[in-house]
Amino acid sequence: MSEFSYKKGELYCESIKVKTLADKFGTPFYLYSYNALINNFLKIQAAFKPVDPLICFAMKANDNLAVVKALTDKGAGCDIVSLGELQKAKKIKADPQKIVFASVGKTEEEIIAAIKTGILFFNVESEEELLKINSLAKKLNKKTSATLRINPDVAAATHQRITTGTLKNKFGIDLQTAHRIFKNADKYPYVMLKGLHIHIGSQITTTKPYVDALKKALSFINTLKKDGIALEYFDLGGGFGIIYKDKNIAGPKDFAKVLIPLLKKIDLKIVMEPGRSICGDTGIFVTKALYLKDNGAKRFLIVDSGMNDLMRPSLYDAYHEIIPVKQTHSRKIKMDIVGPICESGDFFAKDRMFPKLKEGELIAIKNAGAYCHVMASNYNVRGRAPEILVKGNKYAAIKKRETFKDLVKLESIPDFL
């Protein structure tokens, strides 16, 4: 997180003091670095330059309009999984021919909107879905394109809830079924089957799972070639990990070094769908200390945010490094860092050695740029925190804090009550 550093004991994001933003916007809030975001994108682009991929940012990691526009302005496409993400991509005027649509459960409304938009292709997850896309394209009298998401049955060394490439998961099509679909492509005259897609999981930190998956994909492509089936695209998916705790992980150059030789053998147009590896380490989540509680058995630092704001620790037992916004020489003690939500699972850290902070002092939860705000909720009638973007010495709220009025505006009390 090179764009977040201490200067004279105060944490800065690029050229802006974090405390300045806390004073202006209140706490809690998400804070993103523009320079870190763009640098991460350009690093992946440079690492894979020999295969000239179309890099479609996985909007599910961070769907803020400003974040997505910053990336598309640099040439990125969009990997979408819902109608809402499609509408956001259109709102920032993303090139439709740089939009790919995944999701295991696309609705008719989503499929129709994507066909009308003229996206590059659907990543099809099942034979039933392909039939539905063909039927809707026929009704619209408009052809569309698709790749088949094959399930290579490769286990990625990641959390079981974010692995997607084994036949025990709901994602993708087994190779036997995919082969049959390609051989019977004339059954889908309104869908041009243009390639293959794989996605084996998220937060993958070693190269081996990708190598195993690509070798299976290459073998399958060669089988298709023998049957006279020509493809145009190979979509590698996403899943590259970032440093949360373990610093000994593969980075873009490491992945590129082992994957490029295989991608060259595949010899198709390459699409990639990184999300976390572009935006994950570009953000922090800033929250304020309320109380230091000692119940005789354990100490708890209680802060003004909770699992509704950042649920990865509660959901995955995920580790996020946590630091004081102002450097302190206060003695470190073992504590849980927790929020106010009425759940025992409402925590950011367990048994963490952390300085004793006073009421009102700020802490920063690192690596909060991906799968944090997008997974936030209004549990306990708590408004979602704002998002702030810094670029050099400039900053702006790119999403405002939700108010009580926002939370109840869609609710109503019927006359019969």
Buried (B, 14 or more C-beta within 10 A) or exposed (E): BEBBEEEEEBBBBBBBBBBEBBEEBBBBBBBBBBBBBBBBBBBBBEBBEEBEBBBBBBBBBBBBEBBBBBBBEBEBBBBBBBBEBBEBBBEBEBBBBBBBBBBBEBEEEBBBBBBEBEBBBBBBBBBEBBBBBBBBBBEBEEEBBBBBBBBBBBBBEBBEEBBBBBEEBEBBBEBEBBBEBBEEEEEBEBBBBBBBBBBBBBBBBBBEBBBBBBBBBBEBBEEBEEEEBEBEBBBBBBBBBBBBEEEEBBBBEBBBEBBBEBBEEBEBBBBBBBBBBBBBBBBBBBBBBBEBEEEEEEBBBBBBBBBBBBBBBBBBEBBBBBBBBBEBEEEEBEBBBBBBBEBEEBBBBBEBEBBBBEEEBBBBBBBBBBBBBBBBEEBBEBBBBBBBBBBEEEBEBBBEBBEEEEBEEEEEEEEEE
